[in-house]
């Protein structure tokens, strides 16, 4: 899915999701092709099982 779909899936706005992706020490499951983020839903669900992050 693209970053817009992933943000909707997570209940975040795109800006906050980009902050998560670029946060130090966070291994968010994505691939960047050109300027486009590609996120696999199964990988995202697996990451969510153990992720602990606070967005400020």
N, C-alpha and C positions, 0 to 999 in steps of 0.2 A: 504494500500500500504506500501511497505517497505521504508526505508529512502532514497534509491537511486531514487525510483520513485517519492517520495515527493520532493526531491531536484530538479529533472528535471521539475516537475510540477510548482515549484515556480521560476524556472530559477536561482537557486543557486547551488553552489557546495556542496557536502556533508559536508565538513568541516564547511562552513558558517551556514548550517542548524543545525548542532550539537551545534554551538555557540548560535543560537537562542533558541534551546530547553533548554539549560542550563543557559540562561541569567536570572539573578535575576529579579523577578517581572513579568516574562513572563509566561503566562499560556498556553503554546503550547499544543494542543490536541494530545497526544500520549499515547500509552501503551508500556511498555518495558517488553518483555518476554525473560528472559535470557539476552543475550547481544543484542537482536534484537528489534529495534523500529518498532511499528505498528502504522500507521496513517490512520485514517478514512477520506476519501476525503470530505464527507459532513461536518464533524466536522471541517476540515481544512478550507473549504470554508467559513463556518460561522465565524470562528476565524479571517479570513482575512478581513471580513467586518468591524471590529473595531480595529484590531491590529495596533499599532504604535510602531515601533522598528527601531533602527538604528544599523546597523552592522558596526563595525570599523575594 
